């Protein structure tokens, strides 16, 4: 994309808003300097393996503190653009877990303007509201309009590649990005590492029940994915007597 600022106008885009869980606490504890280096390395990795920002890229990315906004213009086919957006968002989310960071986010569709470090529009507000008031857990949830696009796409004779596999439904009925589908490319070893990271967070957060619940949900999701895709490999499962969240495919 050109560096010259285009005439500012809203266009229909898919908008992802992401927030890294717990980064505020990392900034004020005694290890703030080392936490900064770890978070910076995680974001650099995520940009490297997922949202590779090139001049020819069809989308824009803006990062600030522990937040990220991605705007993906809808040129012709919303379903195809949605499948691509989901893959980028899932890859970013998955890459951050390698450094022990988990995200909460929202995905909306609507009017949006993005250029360089500037972002504006109703799609951004809706994506933020999805993250702030609906997601609650470490997941990227879809707005109703985005779900409508996804359902319409899956009724096609030939749905866009990756679309179904990158979506799952939680027990509360929210449809979210199934980011562990990206781990399929790295195989079982990465799922074992993901298991260990979630277990470590469960142990660290025992003194804070509210935060611990978020990682309990994450453990439920991890187990759902592994039991659905690797049913004969029980060592991938996180053992817990309190796992209660139900999941299903989209």
URHU-V254815 format. One line per field, one symbol per residue. phi: phi as a letter, one per 20 degrees, with the letter a starting at -180 (. if undefined). psi: psi as a letter, one per 40 degrees, with the letter a starting at -180 (. if undefined). burial: + if it has 16 or more other ideal C-beta (glycine too) atoms within 10 Angstrom, else -. A space follows every 10 residues. Layout:
phi=???
psi=???
burial=???
This chain:
phi=.fffffgfbf cfbecddccf fmfffffdef dgffffffff ffffffffec efedfeffcd ccdblddbcd ddfeecdgff ffffffffff ffffffffdn dcccaccccq fbccalddbb qfffffffff feddgmefbd eeffffffff ffffeffcfg gmgffecbce fenfecfeff fffgfenfff ffffgfffff ffffefecgf fgffffgffg fgfgffffdc fdcfffeefa edfcfecbfe
psi=iiehhihhii ihihhhhihh heddddeeae fddddddddd ddddddddec ghhideieii hhihbfihhh hhihddhddd dddddddddd ddddddddee hiiiiihiia hihhhbehhi iddddddddd ddedddigih iiiddddddd dddeeidgii iedddeiihi deehhihgde ddeddeaddd dddddddddd ddddedegdd dddddddddd dddddddddg eegeeehhhi eehehiiii.
burial=---------- +-++++++++ +++--+---- ----+---+- -++--++--+ +-------++ +++--+++++ ++-+---+++ ++++++++++ ++++++++++ ++++++++++ +++++---+- +-++++++-+ +--+++++++ +++-+++-++ --+-----++ --++++++++ ---+++++++ +++------+ +--++-+++- ++--+----- ++-+++++++ ++++++---+ -----+++-- --+-+-+--+
